[in-house]
Amino acid sequence: MAKVETKDKPTVLITGTSTGVGLYTAIRFAKAGYEVVATMRDTTKKKALKEAAKAAGVKLRVDRLDVQSRSSIEGCVKRTLKRYGRIDVLVNNAGAGFLGSLEQTSDADLKRTMGVNFFGVWNTTKAVFPHMRERGTGRIISVTSVGGLIGQPFNEAYCAAKFAVEGMMEGFAPLARRMGVAVSLIEPGPINTEFVANVRAVSAAGLANFQPPYDAMIAKYMGSSEGVFAQFGQTGDDIAGIILEAAQAEQPHFRYITSDFAKQIVKPKVAEYTGDAVVDAFAARLQ
Ligand SMILES: NC(=O)c1ccc[n+]([C@@H]2O[C@H](COP(=O)([O-])OP(=O)(O)OC[C@H]3O[C@@H](n4cnc5c(N)ncnc54)[C@H](OP(=O)(O)O)[C@@H]3O)[C@@H](O)[C@H]2O)c1
């Protein structure tokens, strides 16, 4: 096989860049001088990203990657390595919410929610990591949520998936560090992106069938959520800035809780916000 040239510029591969945080992250990294492989499951949705890149005066490469398909992930990683010879940063951003209590969540909804938010992160990381391990360097940054630390009603499936990512990455971070790769989690509270509209769309059938005692509770919960998004919501670009910060930090933290509001939500759970003490302790046991 012909030897691939390693290009000078660092390369970032980002999942879920058709909208929201992923789109802004692609632009931020391109502006910062990275080769950006901006992936999406449906590349016919690339118009918004391409327009944003044009407005910012940057170039990036759009490629197809559906985090629910292992062959799609592996194909994209292979193409990226063939073209650029390196992946310096992986941003696991793709995600999808679902509204429904345990009783209302069908097997199909549970599988899809776990598939996008957890197995997608697992499989994409597994596809990229061997390459980073061989180079002895890399950054793996995953967008989870305060819902990965604090369970929230009607978000049982989504929180289970984000908790799973937290557990996976906290377990993996000390091993990865020993091989030169830094693992970080980005934990936002509310962000004003397409996310909520997408959650409502995929949950619409279930929501229409809510019966007592859940119907009154979900109405209350969704009403109060709207106020929280309006008052405390960050922008996709705010989160993109924090992702870039994690990618460029000399010693990135394990955990980035992205706002004071988000820190208030998780306060009962974490006493030490950066999460570094846990990773430090287990990394020390590997030396
Ligand atoms: N918005 C919030 O309030 C909030 C809060 C905390 C954490 N987060 C997390 O932040 C991340 C970004 O979300 P966002 O707010 O930017 O939401 P968003 O605007 O809905 O963007 C989600 C992105 O994920 C993509 N995606 C969904 N399924 C996919 C699949 N199977 N393969 C590849 N891509 C897929 C979507 O692509 P399509 O356009 O094809 O659907 C879209 O590009 C997610 O991990 C989310 O869980 C969001």
The ligand as a MOL file (V3000), in Angstrom:
LIG
                    3D

  0  0  0     0  0            999 V3000
M  V30 BEGIN CTAB
M  V30 COUNTS 48 52 0 0 0
M  V30 BEGIN ATOM
M  V30 1 N -29.2540 21.7440 22.6460 0
M  V30 2 C -29.2130 21.4180 23.9330 0
M  V30 3 O -29.9540 21.9460 24.7700 0
M  V30 4 C -28.1560 20.4520 24.4060 0
M  V30 5 C -27.8500 20.4220 25.7770 0
M  V30 6 C -26.8660 19.5510 26.2440 0
M  V30 7 C -26.2010 18.7380 25.3390 0
M  V30 8 N -26.5000 18.7800 24.0210 0 CHG=1
M  V30 9 C -25.7460 17.9020 23.1200 0
M  V30 10 O -25.0270 18.7230 22.2070 0
M  V30 11 C -24.7580 17.9910 21.0030 0
M  V30 12 C -25.1310 18.8480 19.7990 0
M  V30 13 O -26.5290 19.0770 19.8370 0
M  V30 14 P -27.1800 20.4170 19.2260 0
M  V30 15 O -27.7160 21.2020 20.3530 0
M  V30 16 O -26.2450 21.0480 18.2680 0 CHG=-1
M  V30 17 O -28.4580 19.7660 18.4770 0
M  V30 18 P -28.8840 19.7040 16.9410 0
M  V30 19 O -28.9000 21.0760 16.3610 0
M  V30 20 O -30.1410 18.8880 16.9200 0
M  V30 21 O -27.6900 18.9070 16.2400 0
M  V30 22 C -27.5310 17.5200 16.4050 0
M  V30 23 C -26.6480 17.0200 15.2790 0
M  V30 24 O -26.4860 15.5890 15.4330 0
M  V30 25 C -26.7530 15.0030 14.1620 0
M  V30 26 N -27.1540 13.6020 14.1960 0
M  V30 27 C -28.2960 13.0580 14.6910 0
M  V30 28 N -28.2870 11.7360 14.4560 0
M  V30 29 C -27.1360 11.4450 13.7910 0
M  V30 30 C -26.5460 10.2520 13.2750 0
M  V30 31 N -27.1520 9.0720 13.3780 0
M  V30 32 N -25.3230 10.3450 12.6680 0
M  V30 33 C -24.6910 11.5310 12.5580 0
M  V30 34 N -25.2080 12.6900 12.9970 0
M  V30 35 C -26.4140 12.6330 13.6180 0
M  V30 36 C -27.8290 15.8750 13.5560 0
M  V30 37 O -27.9290 15.6120 12.1720 0
M  V30 38 P -29.3380 15.6710 11.3700 0
M  V30 39 O -29.4780 17.0990 10.9490 0
M  V30 40 O -29.1290 14.7470 10.2160 0
M  V30 41 O -30.3980 15.2160 12.3240 0
M  V30 42 C -27.2670 17.2470 13.8980 0
M  V30 43 O -26.2520 17.5970 12.9960 0
M  V30 44 C -25.5450 16.6860 21.1260 0
M  V30 45 O -24.6820 15.6360 21.5400 0
M  V30 46 C -26.5540 16.9840 22.2320 0
M  V30 47 O -26.9680 15.8030 22.9090 0
M  V30 48 C -27.4550 19.6170 23.5340 0
M  V30 END ATOM
M  V30 BEGIN BOND
M  V30 1 1 1 2
M  V30 2 2 2 3
M  V30 3 1 2 4
M  V30 4 1 4 5
M  V30 5 2 4 48
M  V30 6 2 5 6
M  V30 7 1 6 7
M  V30 8 2 7 8
M  V30 9 1 8 9
M  V30 10 1 8 48
M  V30 11 1 9 10
M  V30 12 1 9 46
M  V30 13 1 10 11
M  V30 14 1 11 12
M  V30 15 1 11 44
M  V30 16 1 12 13
M  V30 17 1 13 14
M  V30 18 2 14 15
M  V30 19 1 14 16
M  V30 20 1 14 17
M  V30 21 1 17 18
M  V30 22 2 18 19
M  V30 23 1 18 20
M  V30 24 1 18 21
M  V30 25 1 21 22
M  V30 26 1 22 23
M  V30 27 1 23 24
M  V30 28 1 23 42
M  V30 29 1 24 25
M  V30 30 1 25 26
M  V30 31 1 25 36
M  V30 32 1 26 27
M  V30 33 1 26 35
M  V30 34 2 27 28
M  V30 35 1 28 29
M  V30 36 1 29 30
M  V30 37 2 29 35
M  V30 38 1 30 31
M  V30 39 2 30 32
M  V30 40 1 32 33
M  V30 41 2 33 34
M  V30 42 1 34 35
M  V30 43 1 36 37
M  V30 44 1 36 42
M  V30 45 1 37 38
M  V30 46 2 38 39
M  V30 47 1 38 40
M  V30 48 1 38 41
M  V30 49 1 42 43
M  V30 50 1 44 45
M  V30 51 1 44 46
M  V30 52 1 46 47
M  V30 END BOND
M  V30 END CTAB
M  END
